[in-house]
Amino acid sequence: MSVSRPGPTRSEHDLLGDRDVPAAAYYGVHTLRAVENFPITGTPISAYPDLVTALAAVKQAAALANRDLGLLDERKVDAIVRACEEIRAGQWHDQFVVDVIQGGAGTSTNMNANEVVANRALELLGHAKGEYRHLHPLEDVNAGQSTNDVYPTAVRLSLQLAAVRLLEAMEVLREAFAAKAEEFADVLKMGRTQLQDAVPMTLGQEFAAYAVMLDEDRARLAEACALLREINLGGTAIGTGLNAHPAYPALACRHLGSITGIPVTVAGDLVEATQDMGAFVQLSGVLKRIAVKLSKTCNDLRLLSCGPRAGLAEINLPPVQAGSSIMPGKVNPVIPEVVNQIAFEVIGNDVTVTFAAEGGQLQLNAFEPVIAHSLLKSLTHLRAGCLTLAERCVTGITANREHLAGLVARSIGLATALNPHIGYEQATAVAQEALTTGASVHDLVLAKGLLTPERLQEILHPDNLARPHTRTATAVRV
C-alpha cells in the first residue's frame, strides 16, 4: 500500500534521517518507512479491526498504569486515553496502513499505533500533528513498553474477540442442524460405511451427528481461548521487564481487563511467555479441527444431494444460483463448496502457523505477524462460512422421503438386522440372493419361511432398526 500523496507535508526525523510525511496523516515516519519496506500482501492491519482495537486498548491500559505510577503527566494521559477510545470506537482505522506481514516481529505495527495515538492526542491537546515535543509516540505513548509485549498482547486480544464471534456463528450452524435433525427424526434411510449399504438409521440421526460435532468443537475452541488470556504485557523486550516499573505489569493488566472486559492475567514467567507461541499453535490446531470436520460435513451434504436423477438424491439443497453456462437447469452445491474451500485455506494456515512458531529463536519469535494474519484469516473466514452454510443451505434442506423409504426397502443391509434371529449364514444367503435376483430381503425371508410375517414386521419396525437400544432400554425398565 502506498502512502505517497501530492499535497502538503510535514518533516519527521528518525535514526535514518528526515522524511516528508503527508501533513494530514496521523501516522509518522516509522510507519512511512514500513509501508515502503513491506509491500507484501496489500492488506493493511486495518483489515483486521479487532487488531487495531486491541492495540488501542493496550496503549490505553499502559497510559493509565503509567499515570497510576506517577510516570506520565495527567494531561498527556487524558489525551492518550481519549485518542485510544476514539480508535476503539472505530475512528482513524484508515491510518493503520502497514502491511499485516512485516519483518521486525510486529515493530512496524506498534510504531503505527504509537504514531496514530500520539498525533490524535496532540490534536486533542491543541497542537499540530508531528509536534512531538509536546507528546511523543515513543517517550509517552510507548512508555514502559516494547513491541515484544505490546504486539503479542494485542494479537491475543484480537484473536479472543474474533473467536467469540466464531463461537456464536458455530452455534447458529449447530442450531440449524439440530432443527433439521428434529424435522427428519422420522425419516428412515440407509446408513453407509465405505460408501456401501450398512444398516438403517434416520436422516434425523445423521443431521444430529453434525450438530453434536459442532458442539464438541465449540468446547475445544473455548478451551483454546482461555490460553489466549494469559499475556506478557510488562515483560518489555525479552520478558525481564527492563524500563518498566515493577508494579507496571499488574496495573496494566488490571486496566486492560477493565477496558476490554476480557479477564486477562499476567503470565507467571514473562521470559517464557515472550518467546512461547504455544497458545497460537493450540488455537490453530483447534481451527484446523473445526475446518476438517466442517469440510467433511459439506462433503456429506454434496454427496447426499448429488443427482437429481443419477445420484443419491436423498436430500435437496436449496437452489441459490444457476449452476452452468452451458447445461440448462443445472444447480450446483455452491454453498458447501465454498465452505470446503475455506477449510482448505484454514488447514494451510495451520501449516503456516506451525512453521512460524517453530521458527522462533532464543528469547523472541520474529514471525508473529504471519501467525496473526493466518489465525485472524481463519477465524474470520470460518465465521463467515458457518453463517453462510446455516443461512443459505442447511435451513432450506428438504428430504426425499419416498425415495429414502424405497432405498431402505430394497437394501440388502436389512439382512444385518436379521442376524440375531435367523443366524449369520442364513442372513448372508438371503442377502446374496436379494443382490442377485433383485428381490427384497423382506420377501425372501417370508418366502423361505424363516420368520412369521408378524415377527418380521416387528424386527423391521423403524424404531427397532434405527433406535434398537432405546426400545430395549424401555423394555428393561418396564
C-alpha positions, 0 to 999 in steps of 0.5 A: 500500500502506498502512502505517497500523496501530492499535497502538503507535508510535514518533516519527521526525523528518525535514526535514518534521517528526515522524511516528508510525511503527508501533513494530514496523516496521523501516522509518522515516519516509522510507519512511512518507512514500513509501508515502503519496506513491506509491500507484501500482501496489500492488506493493511492491519486495518483489515483486521479491526479487532487488531487495531482495537486491541492495540488501542486498548493496550496503549490505553491500559499502559497510559493509565498504569503509567499515570497510576505510577506517577510516570506520565503527566495527567494531561498527556494521559487524558489525551492518550486515553481519549485518542485510544477510545476514539480508535476503539470506537472505530475512528482513524482505522484508515491510518493503520496502513502497514502491511499485516506481514512485516519483518521486525516481529510486529515493530512496524505495527506498534510504531503505527499505533504509537504514531496514530495515538500520539498525533490524535492526542496532540490534536486533542491537546491543541497542537499540530500533528508531528509536534512531538515535543509536546507528546511523543509516540515513543517517550509517552505513548510507548512508555514502559513498553516494547513491541515484544509485549505490546504486539503479542498482547494485542494479537491475543486480544484480537484473536479472543474477540474474533473467536467469540464471534466464531463461537456464536456463528458455530452455534447458529450452524449447530442450531440449524442442524439440530432443527433439521435433525428434529424435522427428519427424526422420522425419516428412515434411510440407509446408513453407509460405511465405505460408501456401501449399504450398512444398516438403517438409521434416520436422516434425523440421526445423521443431521444430529451427528453434525450438530453434536460435532459442532458442539464438541468443537465449540468446547475445544475452541473455548478451551483454546481461548482461555490460553489466549488470556494469559499475556506478557504485557510488562515483560518489555523486550525479552520478558525481564521487564527492563524500563518498566516499573515493577508494579507496571505489569499488574496495573496494566493488566488490571486496566486492560481487563477493565477496558476490554472486559476480557479477564486477562492475567499476567503470565507467571514467567514473562521470559517464557511467555515472550518467546512461547507461541504455544497458545497460537499453535493450540488455537490453530490446531483447534481451527484446523479441527473445526475446518476438517470436520466442517469440510467433511460435513459439506462433503456429506451434504454434496454427496447426499444431494448429488443427482437429481436423477443419477445420484443419491438424491436423498436430500435437496439443497436449496437452489441459490444460483444457476449452476452452468453456462452451458447445461440448462437447469443445472444447480450446483452445491455452491454453498458447501463448496465454498465452505470446503474451500475455506477449510482448505485455506484454514488447514494451510494456515495451520501449516503456516502457523506451525512453521512460524512458531517453530521458527522462533529463536532464543528469547523472541519469535520474529514471525508473529505477524504471519501467525496473526494474519493466518489465525485472524484469516481463519477465524474470520473466514470460518465465521463467515462460512458457518453463517453462510452454510446455516443461512443459505443451505442447511435451513432450506434442506428438504428430504426425499422421503419416498425415495429414502423409504424405497432405498431402505426397502430394497437394501440388502443391509436389512439382512444385518438386522436379521442376524440375531434371529435367523443366524449369520449364514442364513442372513448372508444367503438371503442377502446374496440372493436379494443382490442377485435376483433383485428381490427384497430381503423382506420377501425372501425371508417370508418366502423361505419361511424363516420368520412369521410375517408378524415377527418380521414386521416387528424386527423391521419396525423403524424404531427397532432398526434405527433406535434398537437400544432405546426400545430395549432400554424401555423394555428393561425398565418396564 
